[in-house]
Amino acid sequence: MGHEHSHDHHHGHNHHHGANKKALFISFILIASFMVVEVIGGLVTNSLALLSDAGHMLSDAAALGLSLLAIKIGEKASSSTKTFGYKRLEILAAFINGLTLLAISLYIFWEAYHRFLEPPNVSGGMLFIAIIGLIVNIVVAWILMQGDTHGNLNMRSAFLHVMGDLLGSVGAIIAGLLIIFLGWNIADPIASVIVAILILISGWRVTKDSFHVLMEGKPSHIDLKVVEEKLLSFPGVKNVHDLHIWTITSDFPTLSCHLVVKENINRDDLLHEISHVLQDEFHLKHTTIQMEGETSKIQEHEQSCN
C-alpha cells in the first residue's frame, strides 16, 4: 500500500491576501466614520430610510471588521491541534455576515410595516445625507473590488454588505426627492422595503454558500463524476473509492481518495502525473491520494466493510 500526498500553493495567494487586508481596513474606516453621520441625520430628519441605512452601515462596519479580523487570525500558522491553521475562520466570518444581512432585512421590513400604517413626517434634509452616503458607498465598493471579491467568500460577503448599503443610499435619495417634490412621506418606507428585499437576497446567497463550505460540500465548479472518470482513465488505475472533494476556505479546494492500481505500476510517476492533471484541469492544489495494490490486504478489508 502507498500513501501519497501532493500539496501545491497558489502563487497569487499572498498578493490577494495583502490586497484584501488593505481594502478591508480602508473600507472599515470610511464606513464607520460615515455611519455616525447617518445616525445623527436619521434622528434629526426622522427618516426610516436613513436610519435603516445607518443600521446597515453599522452591520457593514461590523462585517468589514469581522472579515479583517478573520484574515488576520487566519494568518496564524497551523499547529498540532489545528493542522489546517485558522483558515476556515474566514468562512465562519462570511456565514455570520450572511446571517446579519438576513436579520437586518427582517428588521427593516418590521419597521416599514409600522410606517405604512402611520406614515411619519420626514424632512427633505435626508436627501443631502443620502447623497453623501451614496458617494461613500461607491468609493468603498470600488476599494473592495481591488481585493478578491470573486474567489474569496469572506471578501464577497463584506462586498455584498456594502452593495446593499449602496442600494439603501439610492433608495433614500429617491424617497427624498419624492418627499420634497410630491410630499409623499410614504416613499420612505417603500424605499426601505425595496432595499430590504435586495439585502435579503444577498444575505441568503452568502449564508447558503458559506454554510455549504462549513458542511464540507463539494465546490460548485467541480463535477465529482468527471473527476472519478479522469482518475480511472490513467493507465494502471483499476478502481477509485473513498473519493472526497471539499473546500477548506476560499481558493483552497481539497481532494482525497483511494486508488486501486496494478501491482507492477510505478506509483511515484503515476502520482506525479495525476497530481498535475488534477491541478491543471480541476484547480485542485491540495490532494491526498492513497494507492493500493490489487492484492492488498487493506483493499480486501475495505471491500468487506462496504
C-alpha positions in Angstrom: 0.0 0.0 0.0 1.2 3.5 -0.8 0.0 6.7 0.9 0.9 9.6 -1.4 0.4 13.3 -0.8 0.7 16.3 -3.1 0.4 19.9 -2.0 0.9 23.0 -4.1 0.3 26.6 -3.0 -1.4 29.1 -5.2 1.3 31.7 -6.2 -1.2 34.6 -6.3 -2.4 33.9 -2.7 -0.1 36.3 -0.9 -0.9 39.1 -3.4 -4.7 38.6 -2.9 -4.2 38.3 0.8 -2.4 41.7 1.1 -4.9 43.4 -1.2 -7.8 42.0 0.8 -6.5 43.3 4.1 -5.7 46.8 2.8 -9.1 47.1 1.1 -11.0 45.9 4.2 -9.1 48.3 6.6 -9.6 51.4 4.5 -13.3 50.5 3.9 -13.8 49.9 7.6 -12.6 53.4 8.5 -14.7 55.1 5.9 -17.9 53.2 6.7 -17.6 53.5 10.5 -17.0 57.3 10.2 -20.0 58.0 7.9 -22.2 55.7 10.0 -22.1 58.2 12.9 -23.1 61.0 10.5 -26.0 59.0 9.1 -27.4 58.0 12.6 -27.4 61.7 13.6 -29.0 62.6 10.3 -31.7 59.9 10.5 -32.7 61.1 14.0 -32.8 64.7 13.1 -34.8 64.2 9.9 -37.0 61.4 11.3 -36.2 59.2 8.3 -36.5 55.4 8.5 -34.7 55.2 5.1 -31.7 56.9 6.6 -31.9 55.1 9.9 -32.2 51.7 8.2 -29.3 52.7 6.0 -27.3 53.7 9.1 -28.2 50.4 10.7 -27.0 48.6 7.7 -23.8 50.7 7.8 -23.3 49.6 11.4 -23.5 46.0 10.2 -21.2 46.9 7.3 -18.6 48.2 9.8 -19.0 45.1 11.9 -18.9 42.9 8.8 -15.7 44.6 7.5 -14.1 44.4 10.9 -15.0 40.8 11.3 -13.7 39.9 7.8 -10.5 41.8 8.6 -10.1 40.0 11.9 -10.8 36.7 10.3 -8.0 37.3 7.7 -5.6 38.4 10.5 -6.3 35.3 12.7 -6.3 33.1 9.6 -2.6 34.1 9.1 -1.7 32.1 12.2 0.4 29.0 11.4 -1.0 25.5 11.7 -0.4 23.6 14.9 -0.6 20.1 16.3 -4.2 20.8 17.3 -5.2 23.0 14.3 -3.5 21.2 11.4 -5.1 23.4 8.8 -4.4 26.5 10.9 -7.3 29.1 11.2 -8.1 29.4 7.5 -11.7 28.3 7.9 -12.4 31.3 10.2 -12.8 33.4 7.0 -15.8 31.2 6.0 -17.2 31.4 9.5 -17.0 35.3 9.2 -18.8 35.1 5.9 -21.5 32.9 7.4 -22.0 35.4 10.3 -22.1 38.3 7.8 -24.8 36.5 5.8 -26.9 35.9 8.9 -26.6 39.6 9.9 -27.8 40.6 6.4 -30.9 38.5 6.8 -31.6 39.9 10.3 -31.2 43.5 9.1 -33.6 43.0 6.2 -36.2 41.5 8.5 -35.9 44.4 10.9 -36.3 46.9 8.1 -39.5 45.0 7.0 -40.8 45.3 10.5 -40.2 49.0 10.9 -41.5 49.7 7.4 -44.8 47.9 8.2 -45.4 50.2 11.1 -44.6 53.3 9.0 -47.0 52.1 6.3 -49.8 52.1 9.0 -48.8 55.6 10.2 -46.6 57.5 7.7 -44.4 59.9 9.6 -43.4 63.4 8.7 -39.9 63.1 7.1 -37.6 66.0 6.5 -36.3 66.5 3.0 -32.9 67.0 4.6 -32.4 63.3 4.3 -31.6 63.8 0.6 -28.3 65.6 1.3 -27.1 63.0 3.8 -28.2 60.1 1.5 -26.2 61.6 -1.4 -23.0 61.7 0.7 -23.8 58.1 1.8 -24.0 57.1 -1.8 -20.6 58.6 -2.6 -19.0 56.9 0.4 -20.5 53.6 -0.6 -19.4 53.9 -4.2 -15.8 54.7 -3.0 -15.8 51.7 -0.5 -17.3 49.3 -3.2 -14.5 50.4 -5.6 -11.8 49.8 -2.9 -13.2 46.4 -2.0 -13.2 45.4 -5.7 -9.4 45.9 -5.7 -9.4 42.8 -3.5 -10.6 39.3 -4.4 -14.4 39.7 -4.3 -15.0 36.8 -6.7 -12.9 33.9 -5.4 -12.9 34.8 -1.7 -16.2 34.2 0.1 -15.3 36.3 3.1 -14.5 39.3 0.8 -17.7 38.7 -1.2 -19.8 38.8 2.0 -18.3 42.1 3.0 -18.7 43.5 -0.5 -22.4 42.4 -0.5 -22.9 44.3 2.7 -21.6 47.5 1.1 -23.6 47.0 -2.1 -26.7 46.6 0.0 -25.9 49.8 1.7 -25.2 51.5 -1.6 -28.7 50.5 -2.8 -30.0 51.8 0.5 -28.5 55.2 -0.2 -30.1 55.2 -3.7 -33.5 54.3 -2.1 -33.1 57.1 0.4 -32.3 59.6 -2.4 -35.3 58.6 -4.4 -37.5 58.8 -1.3 -36.1 62.2 -0.5 -36.9 63.5 -4.0 -40.5 62.2 -3.8 -40.9 63.8 -0.4 -39.5 67.2 -1.4 -41.4 67.5 -4.8 -44.6 65.5 -4.2 -44.9 65.4 -0.4 -45.1 61.5 -0.5 -43.8 60.7 3.0 -44.9 57.0 2.3 -42.0 56.9 -0.2 -39.7 56.5 2.9 -41.0 53.0 4.0 -41.5 52.0 0.3 -37.8 52.7 -0.4 -36.8 50.8 2.7 -38.8 47.7 1.7 -37.2 47.6 -1.8 -33.8 47.8 -0.3 -34.7 45.1 2.4 -35.7 42.7 -0.4 -32.3 43.2 -2.1 -30.4 42.8 1.2 -32.4 39.6 1.9 -31.4 38.0 -1.5 -27.7 38.9 -0.9 -27.8 37.6 2.6 -29.4 34.3 1.7 -26.9 33.7 -1.1 -23.8 34.3 1.1 -25.3 32.4 4.0 -26.1 29.4 1.8 -22.6 29.4 0.1 -20.7 29.7 3.4 -22.9 27.0 5.1 -22.1 24.7 2.1 -18.4 25.2 2.8 -18.7 24.7 6.5 -20.6 21.4 5.8 -17.6 20.4 3.6 -19.7 20.4 0.5 -18.2 19.9 -3.0 -17.0 23.1 -4.8 -19.6 24.1 -7.4 -17.1 24.2 -10.2 -16.1 20.6 -9.8 -18.1 17.6 -11.1 -17.3 14.6 -8.8 -18.2 12.1 -11.6 -15.9 13.8 -14.1 -13.0 13.7 -11.6 -13.7 10.0 -11.0 -13.7 9.2 -14.7 -10.5 11.2 -15.2 -8.8 9.2 -12.4 -9.9 5.9 -13.9 -8.6 7.0 -17.3 -5.0 6.8 -16.1 -3.1 3.6 -17.2 -2.7 1.3 -14.3 -5.7 2.6 -12.2 -8.2 -0.2 -11.7 -10.6 1.4 -9.3 -11.4 4.6 -7.3 -13.1 4.7 -3.9 -13.5 7.0 -0.9 -13.3 10.0 -3.2 -14.0 13.2 -1.3 -13.7 16.8 -2.6 -14.4 19.7 -0.3 -13.2 23.3 0.5 -11.1 24.3 3.5 -11.6 28.0 2.8 -11.9 30.3 -0.3 -9.5 29.2 -3.1 -8.5 26.1 -1.1 -10.3 23.1 -2.7 -9.1 19.7 -1.4 -9.3 16.1 -2.6 -8.6 12.8 -1.0 -9.2 9.3 -2.5 -8.0 5.7 -2.6 -6.8 4.3 -5.9 -6.5 0.6 -6.6 -3.6 0.2 -9.0 -1.8 -2.6 -10.9 1.0 -4.3 -8.9 3.7 -3.5 -11.4 2.9 0.2 -11.9 5.5 2.9 -11.0 3.5 4.7 -8.3 5.7 7.7 -8.0 5.4 8.5 -11.7 1.6 7.9 -11.6 1.1 10.1 -8.6 3.1 12.9 -10.2 1.1 12.7 -13.4 -2.3 12.5 -11.6 -1.4 15.5 -9.3 -0.6 17.7 -12.3 -3.8 16.8 -14.1 -5.9 17.4 -11.0 -4.3 20.8 -10.6 -4.4 21.9 -14.2 -7.9 20.7 -15.1 -9.8 21.0 -11.8 -7.7 23.5 -9.9 -7.2 21.0 -7.1 -4.0 22.2 -5.4 -4.2 20.1 -2.3 -4.6 16.4 -2.9 -4.0 13.3 -0.8 -4.0 10.0 -2.7 -3.7 6.6 -1.2 -2.6 3.8 -3.6 -3.4 0.2 -3.0 -2.3 -2.9 -5.0 -4.9 -5.2 -6.5 -4.0 -7.9 -3.9 -3.6 -5.5 -1.0 -4.9 -6.8 2.4 -6.3 -3.3 3.1 -8.1 -3.3 -0.2 -9.8 -6.6 0.8 -10.7 -5.3 4.2 -12.2 -2.1 2.8 -14.3 -4.1 0.3 -15.6 -6.3 3.1 -16.6 -3.2 5.1 -18.6 -1.6 2.3 
